[in-house]
Amino acid sequence: MINYEEELKKFKPSLDVDDAEGAIYSRDLTDVIDILKEMMNETSVGESHGSENG
């Protein structure tokens, strides 16, 4: 039978996971809200330029 207490004592976290976590948190990732805000700004700028020409 597995002795969970002994197995937990042997456990060491993977260095790859720690490295990946640091890389993920250090980046300023664009999310869906950022994309939608950019699209709204482009749309409003396009509409304001279109009304000047018409």
Wavefront OBJ file of the C-alpha trace (Angstrom):
o trace
v 0.000 0.000 0.000
v 1.186 3.572 -0.661
v 2.416 5.524 2.327
v 1.269 9.044 1.455
v 3.196 10.677 4.288
v 6.480 9.230 2.971
v 5.639 10.199 -0.597
v 4.878 13.776 0.458
v 8.243 13.993 2.206
v 9.962 13.010 -1.070
v 8.022 15.532 -3.138
v 10.011 18.319 -4.802
v 8.306 20.800 -7.142
v 9.453 20.800 -10.725
v 11.781 23.653 -11.614
v 10.102 23.880 -15.014
v 6.819 24.827 -13.366
v 8.495 27.567 -11.321
v 10.240 28.917 -14.423
v 7.031 28.894 -16.430
v 5.155 30.662 -13.654
v 7.753 33.439 -13.559
v 7.654 33.873 -17.318
v 3.868 34.032 -17.365
v 3.543 36.537 -14.543
v 6.357 38.760 -15.831
v 4.610 39.372 -19.171
v 1.916 41.936 -19.725
v -0.480 39.730 -21.659
v -3.285 41.186 -23.731
v -6.675 39.859 -22.766
v -10.064 40.024 -24.456
v -11.013 43.272 -22.705
v -7.866 44.987 -24.043
v -8.712 43.823 -27.558
v -12.308 45.028 -27.280
v -11.179 48.433 -25.973
v -8.773 48.790 -28.899
v -11.508 47.846 -31.363
v -13.903 50.372 -29.811
v -11.258 53.110 -30.024
v -10.559 52.297 -33.680
v -14.288 52.337 -34.430
v -14.861 55.673 -32.717
v -11.842 57.214 -34.465
v -13.097 55.886 -37.822
v -16.568 57.308 -37.221
v -15.234 60.729 -36.251
v -13.058 60.856 -39.373
v -15.976 59.694 -41.528
v -18.264 62.449 -40.240
v -15.689 65.122 -41.119
v -15.628 64.002 -44.745
v -19.417 63.744 -45.178
l 1 2 3 4 5 6 7 8 9 10 11 12 13 14 15 16 17 18 19 20 21 22 23 24 25 26 27 28 29 30 31 32 33 34 35 36 37 38 39 40 41 42 43 44 45 46 47 48 49 50 51 52 53 54
